[in-house]
Amino acid sequence: MNWKRMLATISGSVDQELLLRNEYLVTENRILKNQIKGRE
């Protein structure tokens, strides 16, 4: 495997992990905001 392909593979997996983390944080923020609104 040449270095360009290896770099693309690593970058792709890192991008996928970041997308999943962002999706998780967006969902978590939505839940927390709803909890705050429920207390007011």
Distance bins in CASP14 RR format, pairs under 12 A and 6 or more apart:
PFRMAT RR
TARGET T0000
AUTHOR 0000-0000-0000
RMODE 2
METHOD distances of the structure
MODEL  1
1 7 0 0 0 0 0 1 0 0 0 0 0
1 8 0 0 0 0 0 1 0 0 0 0 0
1 9 1 0 0 1 0 0 0 0 0 0 0
1 10 0 0 0 0 0 1 0 0 0 0 0
2 8 0 0 0 0 1 0 0 0 0 0 0
2 9 0 0 0 0 0 1 0 0 0 0 0
3 9 0 0 0 0 0 1 0 0 0 0 0
3 10 0 0 0 0 0 1 0 0 0 0 0
4 10 0 0 0 0 0 1 0 0 0 0 0
4 11 0 0 0 0 0 1 0 0 0 0 0
5 11 0 0 0 0 0 1 0 0 0 0 0
5 12 0 0 0 0 0 1 0 0 0 0 0
6 12 0 0 0 0 0 1 0 0 0 0 0
6 13 0 0 0 0 0 1 0 0 0 0 0
7 13 0 0 0 0 0 1 0 0 0 0 0
7 14 0 0 0 0 0 1 0 0 0 0 0
8 14 0 0 0 0 0 1 0 0 0 0 0
8 15 0 0 0 0 0 1 0 0 0 0 0
9 15 0 0 0 0 0 1 0 0 0 0 0
9 16 0 0 0 0 0 1 0 0 0 0 0
10 16 0 0 0 0 0 1 0 0 0 0 0
10 17 0 0 0 0 0 1 0 0 0 0 0
11 17 0 0 0 0 0 1 0 0 0 0 0
11 18 0 0 0 0 0 1 0 0 0 0 0
12 18 0 0 0 0 1 0 0 0 0 0 0
12 19 0 0 0 0 1 0 0 0 0 0 0
13 19 0 0 0 0 0 1 0 0 0 0 0
13 20 0 0 0 0 0 1 0 0 0 0 0
14 20 0 0 0 0 0 1 0 0 0 0 0
14 21 0 0 0 0 0 1 0 0 0 0 0
15 21 0 0 0 0 0 1 0 0 0 0 0
15 22 0 0 0 0 0 1 0 0 0 0 0
16 22 0 0 0 0 0 1 0 0 0 0 0
16 23 0 0 0 0 0 1 0 0 0 0 0
17 23 0 0 0 0 0 1 0 0 0 0 0
17 24 0 0 0 0 0 1 0 0 0 0 0
18 24 0 0 0 0 0 1 0 0 0 0 0
18 25 0 0 0 0 0 1 0 0 0 0 0
19 25 0 0 0 0 0 1 0 0 0 0 0
19 26 0 0 0 0 0 1 0 0 0 0 0
20 26 0 0 0 0 0 1 0 0 0 0 0
20 27 0 0 0 0 0 1 0 0 0 0 0
21 27 0 0 0 0 0 1 0 0 0 0 0
21 28 0 0 0 0 0 1 0 0 0 0 0
22 28 0 0 0 0 0 1 0 0 0 0 0
22 29 0 0 0 0 0 1 0 0 0 0 0
23 29 0 0 0 0 0 1 0 0 0 0 0
23 30 0 0 0 0 0 1 0 0 0 0 0
24 30 0 0 0 0 0 1 0 0 0 0 0
24 31 0 0 0 0 0 1 0 0 0 0 0
25 31 0 0 0 0 0 1 0 0 0 0 0
25 32 0 0 0 0 0 1 0 0 0 0 0
26 32 0 0 0 0 0 1 0 0 0 0 0
26 33 0 0 0 0 0 1 0 0 0 0 0
27 33 0 0 0 0 0 1 0 0 0 0 0
27 34 0 0 0 0 0 1 0 0 0 0 0
28 34 0 0 0 0 0 1 0 0 0 0 0
28 35 0 0 0 0 0 1 0 0 0 0 0
29 35 0 0 0 0 0 1 0 0 0 0 0
29 36 0 0 0 0 0 1 0 0 0 0 0
30 36 0 0 0 0 0 1 0 0 0 0 0
30 37 0 0 0 0 0 1 0 0 0 0 0
31 37 0 0 0 0 0 1 0 0 0 0 0
31 38 0 0 0 0 0 1 0 0 0 0 0
32 38 0 0 0 0 0 1 0 0 0 0 0
32 39 0 0 0 0 0 1 0 0 0 0 0
33 39 0 0 0 0 0 1 0 0 0 0 0
33 40 0 0 0 0 0 1 0 0 0 0 0
34 40 0 0 0 0 0 1 0 0 0 0 0
END
